[in-house]
Amino acid sequence: MTENSQDNDKQLSFKEQILRDLANARKEQQSPSHLDGFPPSEERNITETNKDFSFSDNLQKDQFSRETMPGNEPPVVPASKEIKVNSQTTTESTQFKPDNLTRVPVEISYQSKKEPTNEEETLARTATYRRTDVDKGESLSRSAKDQQTDKKKRQNSVAKRIVWTIVGILFISLAVTGVFVYTYIDSALKPVDAKSTEYVTVEIPSGSSAKEIGSILEKQGLIKSSQVFNYYTKFKSYANFQSGYYNLQKSMSLDSIAKELQKGGTDTPQPPSLGKLTIPEGYTLDQIAQAVEKSSNKKVSISAQDFLAKAQDEAFITKMVAKYPKLLSGLPTKDKGVKYRLEGYLFPATYHYTADTTVESLIEQMLAAMDSNLSKYYDTLSSKNLTVNDVLSVASLVEKEGSTDEDRKNIASVFYNRLNQGMPLQSNIAILYAQGKLGQKTTLAEDAAIDTNIDSAFNVYKNPGLMPGPVDSPSLSAIEATINPNKTDYLYFVANTETGTVYYATTYEEHAKNVEEHVNSKLTKESSSN
């Protein structure tokens, strides 16, 4: 310190010096360049008795000017200074930080044994208020943060509820839509009216697509949805729908209608079917009559007796001969020993009853079907000097003796070879027919023990040549095998009833060997087991 400054310090009271030092400290806090001169972590301890913090403006100005004048060294502040006045101690600790700190924290503590003055109380309250304000600010800041956090939580909670609500609505919508679509499609696949017996005649034009057919069916009230019909037929790979007229019912399912359309319609509208009759291949006329009776219903009722009576009605037969001359011109007569003149002439197939069906119209349908199937062979028969009755007679035996097309052609050749050599046909099928057992199940032993001496025109063991007429209604396969048989030298054949294999022979010795191996050996086993 200079002499002037020392003199000034002497002239100043202790109180004024303290005020001056406080003012300097505040200015140093405001002046970064001034703080550079102080070493870090320097402390001041000042003790005084009276704390009158008021000081004159002139003193502050003078102190400020002396400290900031160029060339003046900053005052050296002792690291620790303690002054005792009237047993009261005041300690001031000031800490300075390097690097041009803009702020100098000042810590002031007051310890005194005497009661605080009004100024001290004011200062303490002010400090307390400031600290309280800081605490309140910090508290308010934390409260604001807590409120903001709570607000975000509430917002997130609301957002989550909204998202889950939307997801729930979408899920429910999809579920409801799925149930609706399933119910709609399931309903569309079912009949429009399951109890309806009404027939609806529809025409399917040639070249119609599944979509167009669906529209026709929907307009006629036969299906519920043309779109479902279109998609369903594609899904099931139903194709090749045939054109023509169809008699369909509202009680039919969509699948049944689709399958019916694949069968093909008629060229002209036909009465709707009220029933169905199926005649298996190889049925006798008696069996056909029983099948007719079983297939009858309340709307169309035909008994077996009525059917057989009409089949033997000469007036009706004459009428049919006139209508189908190529088929029936060689029809056998009763005096030749036939049981039924129309035996073998009724084609085995499936027929439908209509409201107009009668026993007469039904038999005529069967005759018409046989005529239609033989029409392409009439010229061939003429060229081979064969009659329809000859072909049907041989074919009726071939139907029962062979099960495959190849065997039937070989068996037909055996019959023709025997006829050409004047040998009897020796077929057990004809004997069984004469006995009235054809169509019944027989054992190997019964077949081997058959009565070949029966007095009948159908005993082809005793009588040479053909029987007077067919013994059953042969299939088209048997008819074709008879018209175009294989060319062989076979005169004999025998079948293994267990395997179905047919063994052929040209000599009797070969045939006897086959019979012993494939028939008699089986009979020996059966008798020994019994």
Number of C-alpha atoms within 10 A of each C-alpha: 10 9 8 9 12 11 10 12 13 11 11 14 11 16 17 19 17 19 20 21 16 15 18 17 16 14 16 22 19 15 16 16 13 15 24 17 14 18 13 14 12 15 19 19 18 18 22 19 17 15 15 13 13 9 15 10 9 9 16 18 13 11 16 16 11 15 18 14 10 8 7 11 13 16 12 9 13 11 14 14 14 14 15 13 12 12 13 17 19 20 22 19 18 19 18 22 17 14 10 13 15 15 16 16 11 16 12 13 11 14 12 12 9 10 8 14 12 9 13 16 12 12 13 14 12 12 12 12 13 12 12 13 13 12 12 14 12 12 13 13 12 12 13 12 12 12 12 12 12 12 12 12 12 12 12 12 12 12 12 12 12 12 12 12 12 12 12 12 12 12 12 12 12 12 12 12 12 12 12 12 12 12 11 14 17 11 13 19 19 18 21 19 16 12 11 12 13 13 17 16 14 17 18 20 14 10 12 15 15 22 16 16 22 24 18 19 22 16 13 15 15 24 27 23 20 20 16 19 26 18 14 18 18 12 9 10 9 16 14 14 21 19 20 17 19 26 18 22 24 23 20 22 18 23 16 15 20 21 14 17 21 14 12 16 20 13 11 10 14 13 17 19 16 19 17 14 18 14 20 17 19 25 24 24 24 17 16 23 21 16 18 21 18 14 17 18 13 8 13 17 15 21 17 19 13 14 22 17 13 15 21 16 11 12 10 14 18 12 11 18 17 12 14 17 13 15 23 22 14 14 19 18 14 12 8 12 15 20 17 19 23 22 23 26 27 24 26 24 14 11 16 16 22 17 12 13 19 15 20 13 12 20 20 19 17 19 23 19 18 22 20 14 12 18 13 10 15 15 12 13 16 11 9 9 9 14 18 19 22 18 20 25 26 26 31 27 27 29 27 19 20 20 15 13 16 13 20 26 24 24 31 28 22 25 26 22 19 19 16 10 10 11 18 17 26 18 17 22 24 27 25 21 20 19 16 11 13 21 16 8 8 11 9 17 15 10 12 12 9 14 15 16 11 15 13 18 18 26 27 23 19 17 16 15 17 20 22 21 29 29 31 33 30 29 23 17 18 30 26 17 25 28 20 13 22 17 13 15 15 18 22 22 19 19 17 16 13 10 8 12 15 18 16 20 18 14 12 11 10 14 18 17 13 21 18 12 12 20 20 17 11 18 15 12 10 12 9 8 7 6
